[in-house]
Structures are given as C-alpha cells and as structure tokens.
Amino acid sequence: MGCMGSTPKDNGVNRRRPRNIGDVYVYVPGLRIPKPLDFSQSLGDQLSKNLIERMSALRTRIVVMAGQEAPTITRTRKRTATQHGGSTLADLQQALEDYLPVLLGLAKDESRRASVDVFLKAAGFLDCAVRHVLPQLPSELRRELPVDLVEGVLRALCLQALGQAIDIQLGMAIDSAKATLAVKRRLACEMVKYWLQAQDNMVNLPLANGWGEKHLLYVKWKYVEAKAAAYYYHGLILDEGNTEKSHGMAVAALQAADELLKERI
C-alpha cells in the first residue's frame, strides 16, 4: 500500500496464541511537576478575573497532587491512600479531567491548524540544527554533548514533529465529511514513514536514562499506531472492490490493523 515496513509477517493468517501468557508488565510514565505559572500576568487582559482564579485553583491543585505522588512512584508502585479513601493518583487524574476542559474551552476553532504550523516550524528548526549548527562544532565538543543533543536524537525529534503534524491532519481528515479514504490512507502512510525513521535514528543510541528509554517507547508506540491506521484505511479501500480477491485482501488488511492495535495496547 505504499508504506515502508508495512507488510505483515503472517500475511493475514491467524496466529496461534499460547495458553500460558505469563506475567504482564504495564508501562507507567513518570510524573513531572508543572512549573509555577501566573495566569493573571499572562492572560489578565484577555480573560475575566473569575476564570483566571478558577484556572489558577485547578492548576495549583494539580501541582500539589503531582508533588505528593511523584516521590511515591519513584520509590515504589504502591499507591498512597488519601483522606477521601481513594489514592492520590486517582485524585490527580480527576484533577486533570477537571482542568483540561477549561483549557480546551479557551481554544479557538483554528487551533488544530495552528498546532500543525508549530510542529512544522519545530521540525524546521531541528533540521537546521542538524544540518548547519552541529557541523560547525569542533569534534571534541560534539563528543561531550549530552545524549539529548546528539545528532540522532535531534533527527528523531525533527521526524517526530513531522509525524505529529501529520497525526493532527489525519484527525482533521477523520472529522471532515469531504476527506476521502484515499486521503486518510495517504496521511497514515506518511505517519508510518516519519515514525519509522524517528525510531531508526534512536534505536542505536545509548539511552541509559529513564526518559530516553521512555521516549523511544513512545516513538515505537506511535509507529505501531500509524501502521494500524494505514492498514485500516487500506482495508476499507480494498473492500470497495467487487471481486472476491479484493474482499479477501481487505479482510487481511483489516486483520493486520486489528493485530497492530492489540500490539499497541
């Protein structure tokens, strides 16, 4: 279907699942405590006083809870109980669910499109750093750069920005009644290309720190997600055919999408 690395290994054949699957491990991302922010200073001329006070209170609640939960997650996976009988992690999730709708309510209709521009600009800056800034540095200085600034990571971040820009465009296409299946498949295939290249640029780097490893896991997850979307829309296009062969190929593509979604979870 035009995607790099998009051929399923099983060619649509059902896989036999083992009866004993063993232990299951769940990836739990770390918490970063938000930095202090004064909404009245940055938004005082644009929003009402009541709304600013509400946003500040909700954000302060998140900062306090994140500060309580972060040491617990660092030491152990055991959740701490609160005076309400739940856990600070559950309360933190509720606080985020209360806070995010307020922020989304401030977003304008064209902010999806604006975010695409931001990602494309970020990709351009990173590409400039790789092509024109790093080559100007002495070799001994380049060897002393932290792993976050080495060429492979910068290239991966550039490709990640492009992949996320396409991801937003695909979301817009899904919401649009005018977007055809072919357009959605093309966008999904472009995502596959960018996320695969981002993964290839990071896979051989010495990412010994926890955040580097989690970044690589995120890139791999987005790559699998993109492949699932590409197979899904490819299967829908094939299913529009009137022949038995096209229907069989559509079933195989949709099955591949289903397997990839299970792999992503």
Secondary structure, DSSP 8 states (H G I E B T S, - for coil): ---TT---TTTT------S-------------------HHHHHTTTS-HHHHHHHHHHHHHHHHHHHHHHHHHHH-S---B-TTSSBHHHHHHHHHHHHHHHHHHH--TTHHHHHHHHHHHHHHHHHHIIIIIGGGS-HHHHHTS-GGGSHHHHHHHHHHHHHHHHHHHHHHHHH-SS--HHHHHHHHHHHHHHHHHHHHHHTTS---SHHHHHHHHHHHHHHHHHHHHHHHHHHHHHTTS-SHHHHHHHHHHHHHHHHHHHHH-
